[in-house]
Amino acid sequence: MSVSLRTHIFLDALQPQLTGHICSTCRGFWPVPYEACLFVEVAPGMAIHRLLDRALKGTQVHPATIVVERAYGMVMLHAEDKGQVQLAGQAILDDLGVKETDRVKPKVVTNTIIRSIEPDHAQVVNKLRFGSMINPGESLLIMETVPAAYIAFAANEAEKAANVQLLECTSFGAFGRLYMGGSEAEIDEAAKAANAAIAAITGKEPKE
């Protein structure tokens, strides 16, 4: 069975809030802020185990998150040494016999800002998040990407660019989902950075 590379994205320095969110949800080895990491997503999902094995046997990286669904599989690898993370990524590409540019080019499918969020709405969002909380009156950024794992890159770049709160970041499944809260001006900057990050990723157009 052939394996399709959906996501292959390198994060040079995990930001503190994204790191904390990963630690609150992962079942593997916890990362620490400013480590390098790699998100890989493939189809079918079970193939991710073979690729994880290849990466671990050849490098000194650690898996924080692995999610296996029937359609897609995703793994997040991290290490203090950026070179080790890059070597792990290359090992996965070599196993698949592809280049990084053979990954699927991401697309933003939802890009919404809710300004001055109502108290009831804020409480609903706060119940579903694993990160920070949003206060009534703040602005809420909601973003979705496909493939899903690219949303982590968008979240990381948004956190670099703006003083915002990471509420939720789901980097697996049919769509990646990001929720961020903060002042109107800061959320506008975060949205700008997140959209620019996704637009800068090269790859092949997905098959309909």
Steps between C-alpha positions, in 0.01 A plus 500: 500500500640840404544766767413864434698778672245755616704712741873541558571823685797609714457742791831662593405602855191384683335795668411472871121490468499246218749292698274511805199400293685204352609391849141517626372269227787271394568148632862481392814692592435860601681775309631817663480853357727592210581144398475422130224270384355332194138420419441219250160385377441214256223292350408229579532558871668176611807574285610760753634225727747381237619854443535567872713187532725617217547841663572362847751242379704761315491808726472627858150646473205430730132456408261723693179424315387219273144474375386213280168515322386283212545779248795697642790451739696781663815511711682791665874451558722736699855550626722774634734444204337643187729288284364179653144607422595580141673162468187329628296682239739394226487139619122505464522652153757240397278218623212634293724569201380859471622858547359755741344683206286190437296581811148634458483878477281621788185702465325722751134398507382716792642840592270688735542767767222546756540848647397585857381150580184470708524352852296187419704438186824540695391240755410249228845541343668472840331163559644345185862623522815340644698825502432846641158660549337789319332786686174664393568804283820357349533398137502136388693366201368176349702333225477164325750344260517193284708288540456525874857491634596830334291684758780450754735702279240774468452506879873516566554790260199687638635464853835638386335804345240609756416512869205261490366204695506156338166343587495186287704344220388169347757375250345171389186378326325629190570865590749672728338750736643800681334728756686807631381784721623848582455868432368603160834638380700198617255253348522684168880459512470133593259436213732676257797289612305173496365557150842604371653185648255274319532693173879459507493119508576339166361168385275327254140598453272244668300262286130568513 
